[in-house]
């Protein structure tokens, strides 16, 4: 019988649930974070996700949660206990990573960034920069020796687009996609060109400066996050786009800590 690890990655914009088996994502489901939900509502979503795959709670070996949204954690963890009959593993202080965190304040490192770094280090066994395109875009560096020390945090693509709209009287909301040309022939395409191509320049500039100061031109650059593909396809500064890196990191952390459950 197949046994799955259910990973729940709760970000500021979306909650992504993935079924992992042998470190590979076999299915995923995404829902909005900002919609208030009770534990029963989360539980129904979890059950319906499994039902859609002809699975049940008995097919789930364990559940692990990475969250940067404290206010939803009580309802989310309660739903797992009630509907899936599991005590979820929570990524936070005390969890074993095998990574040396040398930030000025290690407790400030978000669970989302930690799972990305863990996945990159243990998958590629080399120095990596993980660019996570979320509500904010984070650039996290882990050395070939497994030292996580440096980060850059920039406003996300959505925030940039929203700032352009909310701060001007006549500019409309836009869908974030690359226009046919940087030379916009109307307001919408002009805004899309400014946001997307401007952001490509931002990403390339940050990566160039990071590698220069790190003296590590060979650092492997991995992009992830919902909007990461938009940028990754348009620049040679990014080596790989991996939408499942958070799930892979949670799978690795579960394997390292499961005996403590």
C-alpha positions in Angstrom: 0.0 0.0 0.0 1.3 3.5 -0.9 2.0 5.7 2.1 2.3 9.5 1.6 3.7 12.5 3.4 1.3 15.4 3.3 3.2 18.7 3.2 1.4 21.9 3.9 3.2 25.1 3.0 1.3 28.1 4.3 2.5 31.4 2.8 1.1 34.9 3.0 -0.8 34.5 -0.2 -1.4 30.8 -0.8 -1.4 27.5 1.1 0.0 24.7 -1.0 -0.7 21.1 0.0 1.4 18.3 -1.6 1.5 14.6 -1.4 5.1 13.5 -1.3 6.3 9.9 -1.8 10.0 9.0 -1.9 10.8 12.7 -2.1 8.7 13.3 -5.2 5.5 15.4 -5.4 2.7 13.2 -6.8 -0.1 15.7 -6.5 -0.7 19.2 -5.1 -3.5 21.6 -4.3 -3.4 25.3 -3.7 -5.9 27.6 -1.8 -5.8 31.2 -0.7 -4.4 32.1 2.7 -6.3 35.3 3.2 -9.7 33.7 3.3 -10.6 33.1 7.0 -11.3 29.4 7.6 -12.3 27.3 10.6 -10.6 24.0 11.4 -13.6 22.2 9.9 -13.3 24.1 6.7 -9.6 23.3 6.4 -10.4 19.7 7.3 -13.0 19.4 4.5 -10.5 20.8 2.0 -8.0 18.2 3.1 -10.5 15.4 2.8 -11.7 16.6 -0.6 -8.1 16.8 -1.8 -7.6 13.1 -0.8 -11.0 12.1 -2.1 -10.2 13.5 -5.6 -7.2 11.1 -5.7 -9.2 8.1 -4.3 -7.2 8.3 -1.1 -8.2 8.5 2.6 -6.6 9.5 5.8 -5.2 6.0 6.3 -3.0 6.5 3.2 -1.2 9.4 4.9 1.8 8.4 6.9 2.4 11.8 8.5 1.8 15.5 8.0 4.4 18.3 8.2 3.6 22.0 8.2 5.7 25.0 7.2 4.0 28.3 7.9 4.8 32.0 8.0 1.2 32.9 9.0 0.8 32.4 12.8 -2.9 33.4 12.9 -4.0 30.4 10.9 -2.0 27.8 12.7 -4.5 26.8 15.4 -7.2 26.1 12.9 -4.8 24.4 10.5 -3.2 22.1 13.0 -6.6 21.3 14.6 -8.0 20.3 11.2 -5.1 17.8 10.7 -5.7 16.2 14.1 -9.4 16.0 13.7 -9.8 15.0 10.1 -6.6 13.1 9.3 -6.0 11.7 12.8 -2.3 12.9 12.8 -0.2 15.0 15.0 1.5 17.3 12.5 5.2 18.1 12.6 5.7 21.8 12.7 8.8 23.4 11.3 10.2 25.8 13.8 12.7 26.1 16.6 14.2 22.8 17.7 13.8 21.0 14.4 16.9 19.3 13.2 18.1 20.6 9.8 21.8 19.7 9.4 22.2 23.3 8.2 24.4 25.8 10.1 22.4 29.0 10.5 24.7 31.9 11.0 22.3 34.8 10.6 22.5 37.6 13.2 19.2 36.2 14.7 18.6 32.6 13.6 15.1 32.6 15.2 14.0 35.2 12.6 14.5 32.8 9.7 11.1 31.9 8.4 10.1 28.3 7.9 9.6 28.9 4.2 13.2 30.0 3.7 14.5 27.1 5.8 12.8 24.4 3.8 14.0 26.0 0.6 17.6 26.0 1.8 17.4 22.4 3.1 16.0 21.1 -0.2 18.7 22.9 -2.2 21.6 21.9 -0.1 20.7 18.2 0.2 19.6 17.9 -3.4 22.5 19.6 -5.2 25.4 19.3 -2.6 26.9 22.6 -3.7 26.5 26.3 -3.0 23.1 27.6 -4.0 21.1 30.7 -4.1 17.4 30.0 -3.8 15.1 32.7 -5.2 11.6 32.3 -3.9 9.0 34.4 -5.7 6.3 34.8 -3.1 4.5 37.8 -1.6 8.1 38.9 -1.0 10.9 37.6 -3.1 13.8 36.1 -1.0 17.3 35.4 -2.2 18.9 32.9 0.2 22.5 31.6 0.0 23.7 28.3 1.4 27.4 27.4 1.0 28.8 24.1 -0.2 29.6 23.4 3.5 25.9 23.8 4.5 26.2 27.3 6.0 23.1 29.5 5.7 24.2 33.1 6.5 23.1 35.6 3.8 19.8 36.7 2.4 18.2 39.5 0.4 14.5 40.3 0.6 12.7 42.3 -2.1 9.0 43.3 -2.7 7.3 40.6 -4.7 6.0 40.9 -8.2 2.4 41.2 -7.0 3.4 44.0 -4.5 5.1 45.9 -7.3 2.1 45.7 -9.6 -0.3 46.6 -6.8 1.8 49.6 -5.8 1.7 50.9 -9.3 -2.1 50.6 -9.4 -2.9 51.8 -5.9 -0.6 54.9 -6.1 -2.0 56.2 -9.4 -5.5 57.5 -10.2 -6.0 56.1 -13.7 -3.8 53.0 -14.0 -5.8 49.8 -13.9 -5.0 46.4 -12.3 -3.1 44.1 -14.6 -2.4 40.5 -15.0 1.3 39.7 -14.4 2.5 38.3 -17.7 5.3 39.2 -20.1 4.0 41.3 -23.0 5.0 40.6 -26.6 7.5 43.4 -26.5 9.0 45.8 -24.0 7.7 48.5 -26.2 4.2 48.9 -24.9 1.6 50.2 -27.3 -1.1 50.8 -24.7 -1.4 51.3 -21.0 -1.8 47.6 -20.1 1.1 46.3 -22.1 3.2 49.3 -21.0 2.5 48.5 -17.3 3.2 44.8 -17.9 6.5 45.6 -19.6 7.5 47.9 -16.7 6.7 45.4 -14.0 8.0 42.2 -15.7 11.1 43.5 -17.4 11.8 45.8 -14.5 11.7 42.9 -12.2 13.9 40.8 -14.5 16.5 43.6 -14.2 16.1 43.6 -10.4 16.6 39.9 -10.1 19.6 39.9 -12.4 21.2 42.8 -10.6 20.7 41.3 -7.1 22.1 37.9 -8.2 25.1 39.6 -9.9 26.0 41.6 -6.8 25.5 38.6 -4.4 27.9 36.4 -6.4 30.4 39.3 -6.6 30.4 39.9 -2.8 30.2 36.1 -2.0 33.1 35.5 -4.4 31.1 32.6 -5.7 30.3 32.8 -9.4 29.5 29.2 -9.6 26.6 29.3 -7.0 23.6 27.3 -8.5 20.6 29.6 -8.8 17.2 27.9 -8.2 13.9 29.8 -8.6 10.7 28.7 -7.0 7.3 30.2 -6.1 4.1 30.8 -8.1 5.4 33.7 -10.2 9.0 32.3 -10.4 8.4 30.7 -13.8 7.5 34.1 -15.4 11.0 35.4 -14.5 13.0 32.2 -14.7 12.1 31.7 -18.4 13.4 35.2 -19.3 16.9 35.3 -17.8 20.1 33.2 -17.9 20.9 34.3 -14.4 18.6 31.5 -13.1 19.7 27.9 -13.6 16.6 26.0 -12.7 12.9 26.6 -11.9 11.6 24.1 -9.3 8.0 24.7 -8.1 8.2 21.8 -5.6 11.3 22.8 -3.7 9.4 23.5 -0.5 7.8 20.1 -0.5 11.1 18.5 -1.1 12.6 20.4 1.9 9.8 19.4 4.1 10.2 15.7 3.1 13.9 15.9 4.0 13.1 17.5 7.3 10.5 14.9 8.1 13.0 12.1 7.4 15.5 13.8 9.8 13.0 14.3 12.6 10.4 11.6 12.4 11.8 9.5 15.2 10.9 12.4 17.5 7.2 12.3 16.7 
